[in-house]
């Protein structure tokens, strides 16, 4: 199989990290923004943008409010998909996999790395719930700020999700729409990868 250049390598997570690294130098904003897809209890899909915070040796991690709609759907189904697209590089990565929570020391460490205002905002926002006005949210931030102090703990309702993929597809734009696509698949998260080239 002619998997050379930007597609070369035996580890899809290394390839993904390399591509993200290139994108961070090329994209104007949020090179780590992913479109995260979930489904509700009726099978109706939802998609929204979140920020990918880490590519581990076998998983992708992002953080959110556990009381949000996305979290409810992730917890109920145990599965998710996302796409990350870089217009500047004319590349994208698609991922499908299984979900687990990251709500231990790793989540604490990431939460502590955020700006103080972002940490307080995580406490103040009842994500996905109806909000009377922006003023009401600002008022809540002002109310809880003195109580939380300068080093607030991570809220118990806020943490990470880890996506362990069973499918990863790498796509790069080709001349005359003859794109390059390679799909990595495995039967479960402990199995070896199978790789195949796909038609554009």
C-alpha positions, 0 to 999 in steps of 0.5 A: 500500500502506497502510504507515504509522506503525511500518511506514513507510519504504523501508529495513527495517534502519532500521525494525528499528533503530527497533523495537529502540530502542523495545524497549530502553526497554520490555522488562525484559530482553534486548530484543535476544534472538533465537531463532536457527534452524539445521538439522543435516546431516540437516535436523533443526532446532535453535533457541536464544536468542542476543543480537543485537549489531548491525543494520548497513545490510544485515545482522544480527550476533551472536557465539558460539563457532565450535566450538559446535553452532550454528556447525557448522550455520551453517557447513555450511548457510550459512543461518539464520533468527531471530525477535525478539519483544517482548511489551511492544510486541506486535511481532516481526520474522522474518528468513531469510538467508545467513551469513558470519563476522565474525572480523576487527577488528569482532569484536575490537572487540566482544570487547574491549567485554565485561566481563573475566569474560565474555572469560575465560569465552569462553576457558574454555567448550568450548561445546556439549561435555559438561561434568563439572560446574559446578565443573570449569568454574569450575576452568578459569576459575581456571586460565586467568585468570592466564595471560590477564591483564587484556586477553586477546585474542579466542579464535581459536574465537570471533567473529561471524556476519553474517546478510544477509537475503533475507526480513524480516517485520514483524508487529504485534498487531492487535485481534481478531487482525487483525494487521498483517504486511509481508514484504520479500523479494529474490531475493538479497542484492544485489537490490531489495526487494519488499514485500507485506502478508500476511493475519494 
